[in-house]
Amino acid sequence: MRNATGRQLPALANLLALEATVRLASVTEAAHELCLTQSAITKQLNELEDFVGVALLSRRKGAVVATPAGTQYLMRVRKAIAEIEDATLEVLNGQGKGGRLNLSVPISLGNIWLLPRLLQFAKQHPDIQINLSTKVGPVDLRLSGLDAAIMYCTGPPEGHFGLKVMPLELFPVCAPELVHPGESLEGTLARLPLLHQAAALEAWPSFYKAAGLDPPRVLKGPRYALLTMGLQSALSGLGVALMPDYVASDALQSGRLVRLSEVTYIAQKAYYFVCPQESIEAPVIAPFVEWLQRQSP
């Protein structure tokens, strides 16, 4: 069955009636919420079931519940309703001049570095809404539904634009109570557990080489998925962590951590803003890239 437009689309009012009826388990309550009569809701539900040719609702012990087919249908309908609502709010709030940027960012970089700066961007571009999410590992923008991502990588994949936001520059830190006055760096590293970053397991061997030291044959110590986990472990006195300044600066300034060496290891990978090449001039991406360029150290 097709509607007047020739498309397989039921009336939105009928979908709203279905969603409210199932959520409230009552035609009467759905009618009250939607400011309609009970008979009007019943008519909309009947029209919808006639349209799809499947029973979507059944009554059980006085309550209206979705059938298995209705449950599956409603799962996707709710997503569609939410998308329509979001798109409408976007136009209402921005008068159609701005838009919404769906951006993935590493957890630690997002929480510590990006979020405190976003108020500035919001003031400069009040018509652009930034929606942040996090994903572990590489982000496939073609499949994820995201507009862009800040990724820890060697550079943008083929067909993508990339802007280096910042390098990952690491140096050793630990709690001050773990330090023995007069002890060499090599002695301190040999004595204390080394805290490893799962995304940069090459960091400790590379730091040893940068410091002119011979790395141990086996580098033991716990691994952490997030920089913030490594930070908290170092603050707790669990060992020595390699940290970037943007993560460790507050703890260093307050004296909760001490830096063990002026040597810095610069990782081969860096934080890059990545988006599809064809999107670089998009109204929500171009201003964000320009703003990011001013934030980068």
C-alpha beads as a LAMMPS data file, in Angstrom:
LAMMPS data file: protein, C-alpha beads

297 atoms
296 bonds

1 atom types
1 bond types

-500.0 500.0 xlo xhi
-500.0 500.0 ylo yhi
-500.0 500.0 zlo zhi

Masses

1 110.0

Atoms # bond

1 1 1 0.000 0.000 0.000
2 1 1 1.235 3.507 -0.874
3 1 1 0.111 6.878 0.410
4 1 1 -0.844 9.846 -1.757
5 1 1 2.798 10.712 -2.431
6 1 1 3.491 7.276 -3.881
7 1 1 5.924 6.462 -1.048
8 1 1 5.725 3.738 1.603
9 1 1 5.245 6.254 4.392
10 1 1 2.412 6.224 6.947
11 1 1 1.099 9.444 8.472
12 1 1 3.392 10.861 11.152
13 1 1 0.385 11.420 13.442
14 1 1 -0.342 7.688 13.312
15 1 1 3.243 6.856 14.262
16 1 1 3.067 9.256 17.187
17 1 1 -0.152 7.597 18.315
18 1 1 1.538 4.179 18.216
19 1 1 4.593 5.380 20.140
20 1 1 2.542 7.052 22.872
21 1 1 0.114 4.136 23.210
22 1 1 2.882 1.563 23.654
23 1 1 4.936 3.761 25.970
24 1 1 1.931 4.526 28.196
25 1 1 0.305 1.083 27.686
26 1 1 -3.030 2.833 27.257
27 1 1 -5.054 4.382 24.455
28 1 1 -6.718 6.678 26.983
29 1 1 -3.403 7.970 28.323
30 1 1 -2.043 8.402 24.792
31 1 1 -5.116 10.450 23.871
32 1 1 -4.608 12.637 26.938
33 1 1 -0.911 13.216 26.151
34 1 1 -1.548 14.028 22.488
35 1 1 -4.609 16.202 23.276
36 1 1 -6.921 14.009 21.178
37 1 1 -10.013 11.951 21.903
38 1 1 -9.734 8.235 22.582
39 1 1 -11.678 7.501 19.410
40 1 1 -9.254 9.624 17.374
41 1 1 -6.270 7.640 18.694
42 1 1 -8.056 4.359 17.996
43 1 1 -8.784 5.518 14.438
44 1 1 -5.112 6.436 13.903
45 1 1 -3.947 3.078 15.209
46 1 1 -6.366 1.223 12.964
47 1 1 -5.214 3.259 9.962
48 1 1 -1.599 2.404 10.731
49 1 1 -2.281 -1.331 11.074
50 1 1 -4.251 -1.265 7.814
51 1 1 -1.350 0.532 6.143
52 1 1 1.322 -1.984 7.204
53 1 1 -0.986 -4.990 7.011
54 1 1 0.207 -6.372 10.353
55 1 1 -1.208 -6.325 13.871
56 1 1 0.968 -3.965 15.896
57 1 1 -0.919 -3.974 19.210
58 1 1 -2.683 -6.410 21.498
59 1 1 -4.480 -6.083 24.838
60 1 1 -3.256 -7.965 27.887
61 1 1 -4.905 -7.692 31.289
62 1 1 -6.314 -4.264 30.534
63 1 1 -3.061 -2.875 29.098
64 1 1 -2.202 -2.233 25.477
65 1 1 1.123 -3.769 24.461
66 1 1 3.030 -4.116 21.220
67 1 1 3.023 -7.384 19.334
68 1 1 6.433 -8.821 18.359
69 1 1 6.046 -7.158 14.957
70 1 1 4.980 -3.936 16.639
71 1 1 7.993 -4.015 18.943
72 1 1 10.434 -4.389 16.060
73 1 1 8.670 -1.711 14.043
74 1 1 8.569 0.715 16.960
75 1 1 12.303 0.372 17.629
76 1 1 13.032 1.955 14.259
77 1 1 10.092 4.343 14.338
78 1 1 11.327 5.884 17.597
79 1 1 14.734 6.540 16.037
80 1 1 13.085 8.200 13.052
81 1 1 10.892 10.380 15.277
82 1 1 13.944 11.437 17.290
83 1 1 15.811 12.341 14.086
84 1 1 12.886 14.427 12.847
85 1 1 12.648 16.192 16.199
86 1 1 16.397 16.897 16.279
87 1 1 16.357 18.266 12.733
88 1 1 13.390 20.498 13.548
89 1 1 15.008 21.836 16.732
90 1 1 18.192 22.507 14.775
91 1 1 16.293 24.692 12.304
92 1 1 14.276 26.408 15.027
93 1 1 17.332 27.207 17.155
94 1 1 19.626 28.221 14.321
95 1 1 17.051 29.572 11.851
96 1 1 18.673 27.222 9.339
97 1 1 21.918 29.243 9.268
98 1 1 24.112 26.942 11.327
99 1 1 23.839 23.254 11.849
100 1 1 25.066 20.381 13.895
101 1 1 28.560 18.875 13.956
102 1 1 28.700 15.267 15.159
103 1 1 32.275 14.839 16.360
104 1 1 34.124 11.907 17.914
105 1 1 37.079 12.717 20.171
106 1 1 39.389 10.649 22.418
107 1 1 38.068 10.674 25.984
108 1 1 41.093 12.236 27.681
109 1 1 41.668 14.885 25.007
110 1 1 37.972 15.712 24.953
111 1 1 37.526 16.034 28.706
112 1 1 40.775 17.809 29.548
113 1 1 41.653 19.847 26.446
114 1 1 38.662 20.313 24.132
115 1 1 35.644 20.770 26.415
116 1 1 37.109 23.672 28.420
117 1 1 37.705 25.520 25.113
118 1 1 34.321 24.842 23.490
119 1 1 32.582 27.707 25.278
120 1 1 34.732 30.077 23.233
121 1 1 33.645 28.379 20.002
122 1 1 29.990 28.432 21.111
123 1 1 30.161 32.178 21.728
124 1 1 31.724 32.783 18.320
125 1 1 29.339 30.428 16.497
126 1 1 26.079 30.236 18.477
127 1 1 24.263 28.766 15.475
128 1 1 26.479 25.629 15.388
129 1 1 25.756 22.777 17.786
130 1 1 28.642 20.427 18.623
131 1 1 27.596 16.883 19.559
132 1 1 30.500 14.968 21.100
133 1 1 30.965 11.221 21.356
134 1 1 33.921 8.925 21.966
135 1 1 35.091 5.835 20.147
136 1 1 37.987 3.507 20.922
137 1 1 40.466 3.033 18.079
138 1 1 40.201 4.258 14.482
139 1 1 36.942 5.892 13.416
140 1 1 35.429 5.042 10.023
141 1 1 33.587 8.239 9.175
142 1 1 31.988 6.705 6.102
143 1 1 30.167 4.085 8.195
144 1 1 29.769 5.711 11.608
145 1 1 27.358 8.493 10.702
146 1 1 29.768 11.024 12.241
147 1 1 30.750 14.223 10.448
148 1 1 34.317 14.306 11.750
149 1 1 36.654 12.957 14.419
150 1 1 39.760 13.910 16.313
151 1 1 41.881 10.772 16.152
152 1 1 45.243 9.626 17.471
153 1 1 46.832 8.463 14.226
154 1 1 49.714 8.950 11.786
155 1 1 47.570 11.087 9.491
156 1 1 44.234 11.170 7.686
157 1 1 43.185 8.152 5.608
158 1 1 42.939 8.423 1.850
159 1 1 40.140 10.683 0.697
160 1 1 40.063 12.602 3.972
161 1 1 41.225 16.034 5.116
162 1 1 43.471 16.113 8.175
163 1 1 44.589 18.906 10.489
164 1 1 47.206 18.141 13.138
165 1 1 45.679 19.410 16.362
166 1 1 48.689 18.629 18.540
167 1 1 51.560 16.149 18.806
168 1 1 51.700 13.698 21.681
169 1 1 54.754 14.783 23.686
170 1 1 55.438 12.541 26.688
171 1 1 57.699 12.882 29.727
172 1 1 58.003 10.828 32.938
173 1 1 56.089 11.835 36.070
174 1 1 55.403 10.236 39.424
175 1 1 54.180 11.072 42.905
176 1 1 56.768 13.086 44.884
177 1 1 56.902 10.558 47.723
178 1 1 58.374 7.988 45.327
179 1 1 61.422 10.115 44.523
180 1 1 64.758 9.411 46.256
181 1 1 66.895 12.583 46.379
182 1 1 70.100 12.254 44.372
183 1 1 68.978 9.098 42.555
184 1 1 69.637 8.991 38.826
185 1 1 66.820 8.792 36.289
186 1 1 67.985 5.329 35.275
187 1 1 67.935 4.183 38.891
188 1 1 64.461 5.587 39.506
189 1 1 63.031 3.917 36.403
190 1 1 64.660 0.617 37.358
191 1 1 63.253 0.771 40.873
192 1 1 59.677 1.861 40.182
193 1 1 56.909 0.187 38.129
194 1 1 56.396 1.698 34.690
195 1 1 52.819 2.600 33.770
196 1 1 52.055 1.932 30.094
197 1 1 49.575 3.556 27.727
198 1 1 47.786 0.916 25.666
199 1 1 47.622 3.164 22.584
200 1 1 51.354 3.970 22.751
201 1 1 53.165 0.836 23.906
202 1 1 56.282 1.995 22.046
203 1 1 56.516 5.059 24.295
204 1 1 58.725 3.671 27.070
205 1 1 61.340 2.005 24.817
206 1 1 61.440 5.174 22.713
207 1 1 61.781 7.390 25.763
208 1 1 64.731 5.315 27.023
209 1 1 66.474 5.842 23.682
210 1 1 65.674 9.574 23.670
211 1 1 67.180 9.830 27.161
212 1 1 70.331 7.963 26.096
213 1 1 69.502 4.938 28.255
214 1 1 69.407 1.262 27.405
215 1 1 65.853 0.002 27.839
216 1 1 65.347 -3.165 29.898
217 1 1 64.851 -6.298 27.852
218 1 1 61.372 -6.651 29.298
219 1 1 59.383 -3.579 30.269
220 1 1 56.939 -4.745 32.915
221 1 1 54.057 -2.806 34.382
222 1 1 50.289 -2.327 34.062
223 1 1 48.627 -1.003 30.922
224 1 1 45.898 1.619 30.828
225 1 1 43.443 2.344 28.033
226 1 1 43.123 6.058 28.836
227 1 1 45.640 8.768 29.620
228 1 1 43.470 9.838 32.530
229 1 1 43.758 6.330 33.992
230 1 1 47.535 6.561 33.795
231 1 1 47.368 9.978 35.416
232 1 1 45.305 8.730 38.348
233 1 1 47.625 5.744 38.761
234 1 1 50.638 8.039 38.926
235 1 1 48.867 10.313 41.408
236 1 1 48.085 7.264 43.539
237 1 1 51.761 6.354 43.689
238 1 1 51.530 3.200 41.571
239 1 1 54.580 4.042 39.466
240 1 1 56.001 6.279 36.755
241 1 1 53.827 7.358 33.836
242 1 1 54.686 9.053 30.566
243 1 1 52.283 11.984 30.330
244 1 1 51.693 14.919 27.979
245 1 1 51.657 18.398 29.452
246 1 1 47.954 18.974 28.764
247 1 1 47.132 16.021 31.045
248 1 1 49.737 16.461 33.779
249 1 1 50.120 20.263 34.017
250 1 1 47.645 20.871 36.847
251 1 1 49.105 18.055 38.989
252 1 1 52.653 19.316 38.331
253 1 1 51.774 22.889 39.258
254 1 1 50.080 21.760 42.476
255 1 1 53.005 19.518 43.423
256 1 1 50.984 16.313 43.341
257 1 1 53.312 15.040 40.617
258 1 1 56.953 15.712 39.818
259 1 1 58.666 15.566 36.446
260 1 1 61.645 13.212 36.482
261 1 1 63.418 14.394 33.333
262 1 1 63.440 17.270 30.859
263 1 1 63.690 14.726 28.038
264 1 1 60.502 14.497 25.980
265 1 1 59.469 11.697 23.655
266 1 1 57.413 12.860 20.679
267 1 1 55.217 10.020 19.448
268 1 1 55.065 9.156 15.759
269 1 1 51.294 9.465 15.925
270 1 1 49.529 12.723 16.766
271 1 1 46.023 14.064 17.319
272 1 1 44.437 14.894 13.964
273 1 1 41.089 16.416 13.116
274 1 1 39.781 14.271 10.259
275 1 1 36.784 14.676 7.978
276 1 1 35.897 13.498 4.459
277 1 1 37.665 15.644 1.868
278 1 1 34.372 16.688 0.303
279 1 1 33.120 18.018 3.657
280 1 1 35.908 20.474 4.396
281 1 1 33.905 23.471 3.158
282 1 1 30.679 22.422 4.932
283 1 1 29.119 25.289 6.957
284 1 1 29.594 23.420 10.254
285 1 1 33.108 22.088 9.559
286 1 1 34.968 25.013 7.996
287 1 1 34.459 27.347 11.014
288 1 1 35.427 24.563 13.429
289 1 1 38.638 23.802 11.517
290 1 1 39.536 27.497 11.451
291 1 1 38.908 27.711 15.208
292 1 1 40.945 24.541 15.869
293 1 1 43.912 26.007 14.011
294 1 1 43.971 28.875 16.504
295 1 1 43.830 26.481 19.470
296 1 1 46.636 24.202 18.362
297 1 1 49.941 24.727 20.200

Bonds

1 1 1 2
2 1 2 3
3 1 3 4
4 1 4 5
5 1 5 6
6 1 6 7
7 1 7 8
8 1 8 9
9 1 9 10
10 1 10 11
11 1 11 12
12 1 12 13
13 1 13 14
14 1 14 15
15 1 15 16
16 1 16 17
17 1 17 18
18 1 18 19
19 1 19 20
20 1 20 21
21 1 21 22
22 1 22 23
23 1 23 24
24 1 24 25
25 1 25 26
26 1 26 27
27 1 27 28
28 1 28 29
29 1 29 30
30 1 30 31
31 1 31 32
32 1 32 33
33 1 33 34
34 1 34 35
35 1 35 36
36 1 36 37
37 1 37 38
38 1 38 39
39 1 39 40
40 1 40 41
41 1 41 42
42 1 42 43
43 1 43 44
44 1 44 45
45 1 45 46
46 1 46 47
47 1 47 48
48 1 48 49
49 1 49 50
50 1 50 51
51 1 51 52
52 1 52 53
53 1 53 54
54 1 54 55
55 1 55 56
56 1 56 57
57 1 57 58
58 1 58 59
59 1 59 60
60 1 60 61
61 1 61 62
62 1 62 63
63 1 63 64
64 1 64 65
65 1 65 66
66 1 66 67
67 1 67 68
68 1 68 69
69 1 69 70
70 1 70 71
71 1 71 72
72 1 72 73
73 1 73 74
74 1 74 75
75 1 75 76
76 1 76 77
77 1 77 78
78 1 78 79
79 1 79 80
80 1 80 81
81 1 81 82
82 1 82 83
83 1 83 84
84 1 84 85
85 1 85 86
86 1 86 87
87 1 87 88
88 1 88 89
89 1 89 90
90 1 90 91
91 1 91 92
92 1 92 93
93 1 93 94
94 1 94 95
95 1 95 96
96 1 96 97
97 1 97 98
98 1 98 99
99 1 99 100
100 1 100 101
101 1 101 102
102 1 102 103
103 1 103 104
104 1 104 105
105 1 105 106
106 1 106 107
107 1 107 108
108 1 108 109
109 1 109 110
110 1 110 111
111 1 111 112
112 1 112 113
113 1 113 114
114 1 114 115
115 1 115 116
116 1 116 117
117 1 117 118
118 1 118 119
119 1 119 120
120 1 120 121
121 1 121 122
122 1 122 123
123 1 123 124
124 1 124 125
125 1 125 126
126 1 126 127
127 1 127 128
128 1 128 129
129 1 129 130
130 1 130 131
131 1 131 132
132 1 132 133
133 1 133 134
134 1 134 135
135 1 135 136
136 1 136 137
137 1 137 138
138 1 138 139
139 1 139 140
140 1 140 141
141 1 141 142
142 1 142 143
143 1 143 144
144 1 144 145
145 1 145 146
146 1 146 147
147 1 147 148
148 1 148 149
149 1 149 150
150 1 150 151
151 1 151 152
152 1 152 153
153 1 153 154
154 1 154 155
155 1 155 156
156 1 156 157
157 1 157 158
158 1 158 159
159 1 159 160
160 1 160 161
161 1 161 162
162 1 162 163
163 1 163 164
164 1 164 165
165 1 165 166
166 1 166 167
167 1 167 168
168 1 168 169
169 1 169 170
170 1 170 171
171 1 171 172
172 1 172 173
173 1 173 174
174 1 174 175
175 1 175 176
176 1 176 177
177 1 177 178
178 1 178 179
179 1 179 180
180 1 180 181
181 1 181 182
182 1 182 183
183 1 183 184
184 1 184 185
185 1 185 186
186 1 186 187
187 1 187 188
188 1 188 189
189 1 189 190
190 1 190 191
191 1 191 192
192 1 192 193
193 1 193 194
194 1 194 195
195 1 195 196
196 1 196 197
197 1 197 198
198 1 198 199
199 1 199 200
200 1 200 201
201 1 201 202
202 1 202 203
203 1 203 204
204 1 204 205
205 1 205 206
206 1 206 207
207 1 207 208
208 1 208 209
209 1 209 210
210 1 210 211
211 1 211 212
212 1 212 213
213 1 213 214
214 1 214 215
215 1 215 216
216 1 216 217
217 1 217 218
218 1 218 219
219 1 219 220
220 1 220 221
221 1 221 222
222 1 222 223
223 1 223 224
224 1 224 225
225 1 225 226
226 1 226 227
227 1 227 228
228 1 228 229
229 1 229 230
230 1 230 231
231 1 231 232
232 1 232 233
233 1 233 234
234 1 234 235
235 1 235 236
236 1 236 237
237 1 237 238
238 1 238 239
239 1 239 240
240 1 240 241
241 1 241 242
242 1 242 243
243 1 243 244
244 1 244 245
245 1 245 246
246 1 246 247
247 1 247 248
248 1 248 249
249 1 249 250
250 1 250 251
251 1 251 252
252 1 252 253
253 1 253 254
254 1 254 255
255 1 255 256
256 1 256 257
257 1 257 258
258 1 258 259
259 1 259 260
260 1 260 261
261 1 261 262
262 1 262 263
263 1 263 264
264 1 264 265
265 1 265 266
266 1 266 267
267 1 267 268
268 1 268 269
269 1 269 270
270 1 270 271
271 1 271 272
272 1 272 273
273 1 273 274
274 1 274 275
275 1 275 276
276 1 276 277
277 1 277 278
278 1 278 279
279 1 279 280
280 1 280 281
281 1 281 282
282 1 282 283
283 1 283 284
284 1 284 285
285 1 285 286
286 1 286 287
287 1 287 288
288 1 288 289
289 1 289 290
290 1 290 291
291 1 291 292
292 1 292 293
293 1 293 294
294 1 294 295
295 1 295 296
296 1 296 297
